[in-house]
Amino acid sequence: MAEITAAMVRDLREKTGAGMMDCKKALGENGGDIEAAIDWLRKKGLSSAAKKSGRVAAEGLVGVASADKAAAMVEVNAETDFVARNELFQAFVEQAAKIALETGDDIEALRAAPFLGAGHSVGEELTRLIATIGENMSIRRAKRLQVPQGVVATYVHNATRPGLGKIGVLVAVEGASELDALETLGRQVGMHVAAARPEALDTSAVDPAALEREKAVLREQAAGSGKPENIIEKMVEGRIRKYYEEVVLLEQVWVHDGESRVKAVAQKAGVKLTGFARFQLGEGIDKPQGADFASEVAAAAGTQQTPPPGG
């Protein structure tokens, strides 16, 4: 029997997009013959993932999972919203979030981790799912938060099913209160984060480059007033405070009452908010304009879609 080397497996993976274990098995079944192994994978439906890898995947699901004093969140993308309703896809996102509790923020570590009960990695399971469902998919990002004492609460806006949806939030709440009380407050903060979209936890965490850009814009605006330099600086300082109220979680107005500051709510509850994360499905992904997946299929088949009635 021909020796199957790591280089051969890597070469086959690059040609087909199939998982490592599938490539190794294909080479073994075909005596190390690369071309025969490619055909074997194609017959098994495992080489189709590579053909789909160039298509934009901006739909999908955000999934969250919780553990003692920790929680994790992942975003897994697909091409169409239809796939987000697929039970196989939903189960994959759920398991990926649970595995992220161990692997943390590192996507490559998550992809390389064993997929529970499958005998292969998360990345290889995703490749199988791509071949089964027929759409490009990707694990875009992951986040894990942990606290020494307290909870990391989770919130999913408009959940498809428990722990899965289009917007997910993690909130780290430290304190000695009963866990139920911490969870309740953490969920309320999660709802606030989902709605208010803060960019930083506190003023010290604001991106310095973003802050300098804001100051430069404000100085230029204030300079048009014709006021003295010292007055202009005070005007900028006042507007920066307003800027903090817009982008800093602890400085924002609590959405649940419309008047308190988030930091005051936390102080009153005797807890400390030490971190948060917010994932909104597809944010920042450039989606192609004027085309959809159905149109792409029609074009590939050499047919033209019939416009809907009244279209």
N, C-alpha and C positions, 0 to 999 in steps of 0.2 A: 504493500500500500504506500502511495506517495506521501512524503512528509509534508504536512500542512504548516507553513511558516506564518509568523505574524505579519510579514510583509505581504504575503499572498492574501491574507484575510483583509488587511488594510486596503489593498488594491481593489478587491471585490466590493468592499464597502463603498469606496469612492465611485465605482462604476454603477452601483445599483441603489445606494442609499439604504440598503437593508441592514439589520442589526448584526452585531459582531458574531453572536452565537449562530444566527441563521447562516451567515457567510461561511463560518467554520464548518457547519454541517453540510452546506451545499458543496464545498470543496471536497469534504470527506466522501460524500456520496458519489462524486464524479472524478475521483482519482486525482484531484488537484488541477483538473482542466478548468481554467477560468471561464472560457466561453460556454462550456457545458454547465458550469455552475450558475452562470447568468441565466441560461435558459431554465434551469431547475428552479431558480428563485422566481422567475417570471411566471412559470406554471403554478407555483404556490401562491402567487399574488403578493410576493414580498419585495419585489423590486420596483413597484410603482411609485413608492414614496419620492424617489429622486425626481421624477417627472413633475411632481407637484410642488417642489421646493421653491420655485420661483414665484408662485402666486401669493398675492397679498392676503395675509391672515390677520384680520382686525376684529373679528367677532370671537365668540367663545364664552368663557366663564372665569370669574374670580372665585376661588375657594378658600375657606378658612378652616383651621383646626385648632383645638385647644388641648392643653395639658396642664399639669400642676405648675402654677406660676409662670406659664409660657403660652404663647400662641404663635401660629404661623399662617402665612397667606401666600397664595400663588396666583398668577394669571396665566392661563393656558388659552392660546388663540387658535381659532379655526377660520375658515373663509366665510361661512354663512351662519346666520342665527339659527338655522334649522339644526345644525350640529349641536348647538347648545342644549337642545331638547332631546338629544340622543342619550339613552341610558348608559351606553358603553362609555361615551365621552364624559358624562357626569360622574360615573364611577371612577374614571381615571383621574379627574380633577380632585375628587375627594381623597383618593389615595395619595396623590402627589402632595396635597397640603399636609397630610399626616406625616409623610416622609420628610417634608421640609421642617418639621419640628425637630428632627435630628440633624439635617444637613444645613439648616440656616439659610442665609442669603445667597450662597454660592450655587448658581444655576448648573455649572458643570458637575459639582458634587451631587446635586439632586439627580441629574441625568444618569450619573454613574452608579447611583445607589440601587440596591436590589429592589425590584418591584415586588410587593408583598405576595408571597405564595406562587410566584410565576416562574422562578428559576432563571430570570434574566433581569436586566437593568430597567430603570424607568425609561431611559432613552430608547431602548429596544422595544419596550411595550408601546411607546408612542409611535414608533415606526410601524409596528403591527397594526395599530389603530388607524394610521393614515392609509395603509393598504386596504383595511377592511371597510372604512367609511368612504374613502375616495376623495378626501380633501387635504390640502396642506394644513399642518398644525405645528405649533411650537410652544415650548414653555418659555414665556417671555421674561418673567421675573419672579422673585420670591423674597419674602421678608419674615424674619423671626424676631420677636421681642420677648424679653424675660425680666422678671423682677425678683429681688431677694426675699421680699415679703409683700404680699398683696396678690393682685391678679393682673393678667393681661386679658382684658375684655375684647370681645369681637362683635362686630355689627355688619350685617349684610343688608343692603337696601334693596327692597323688592325682590326678596329671595325666590329663586326658581324652586328650590327645595332647601331644607335646612343646611346652612353653610355654603350655599352656592348662589351667585347672582352677578350683577353687572358692576356693582360698587361694593367694595369690602374695606373695612376699617379695623385696625388693631389699636388699642389704647392701653398703655402701661399705667396702672394705678397702684401706687405704693401706700401702705397704711396698715394699721393694726385693727381696723374695724372688722366686723364679721364679713365673711366672703360674699354672702348674698348682697349685703349693702354695697360692697365694692363693685360687684358685678353690675348691680343696677345703675350705679353712678357711671361706671365705665361704658355701659351700653348707651346711656344718655349722651355722654361725651362723643361716643362713636356716631350717633345720629347727628350731633352738632358738626363733627368733622366732615361727614358725608355731605351736609348741606352747605357749610361755610368754606370749605376747601382751604384751610390754613396751609401755609408753606413751611412754617417753622414752629417749634414748640415754644420758644421764648425769644426775646430780642437778641440774645447772644448767639442764637443759632441761625439768624437770618444770613443768607448768602451775602458776603461782603461785596462781591461784584454787583449784585442786584441792588444793594443798598447805595453804592456809589453812583450807579446809573440813575437811581431815583433822585438822589441829592442833586446831581448835575441838572436834571430836568427841572427840579423845583427851583434851583438857583436862577436858571435862565428865565423861568416864568416870573419869579420875584423881581429880577433885575429890570423887567419892563415897567415896574411900578414907579421907578425913579427915586425910590427911597434910599437913605444912607445905607452903607454896607452893614453896619451893626444891626440895623432894623431888618435888613434882608436876611441876615443869619438867624435872627429870632423867628422870622416868618418861615424859614426852611425848617427850623427845629420843630415848630408847631405842626407843620405839614408832615414831617417824618413821624411824629407821634400818631397822626391820623393814618399814615401808611402802616405802622405797626399794628394798629387796630384792625386793619384789613387782612394782614397776612400772618400774624402771630397768634397762635391758638390761645395762649393765656391772656392776651390783650383783647381778644374778640368779645363782642357782646353775645351773651348766652342766648342761643336761638329759642330756648324753651320759655324764657320770660321777656326777652327783648330789652332788658335793662341792665342786668348784672354782668360783670366781667367773668370770664371762665375762671380766672385765677381766684376771684372772690368765692365762687361756688366751691372750688376745691378746698380753699382755706376753711370755709364754713363746715365742710364735711370732714375736716381733719385729715385730708389725704394729700398726696403729692402726685401730680401727673408728670411722669418722667420720659414719656415717649409716645409717638403715634405713627401710624402709617396708613396711607389711603391709596388704594388701587382703584382706578376707574377703567373699565374694559376699553382697550383700544386707544387710550389717550396718547397723543404724540405720534401715532402711526399714520403715515400718509396713505390715504385711501384713493384709489383711482377714481377719477370723475367721469361720469357719463357712461359707466359700464357696470354690469353686474355679472354674477357667476353664470346665470342662465344665458346671458348674451354671449359670454365667453364660450360656453358649450356649443351654442348654436353656430357661432363663427367657426369653431374648430370642426364642426360637422359639415360645414359648407352650406348651411341653411340659414334662412332669415326668420327671426321670431315674428309671429303674428302679433301686432299690437293689441292690447286689451281693448274691449269695447269702449268707445268714447275716447281712446288714446290717440 
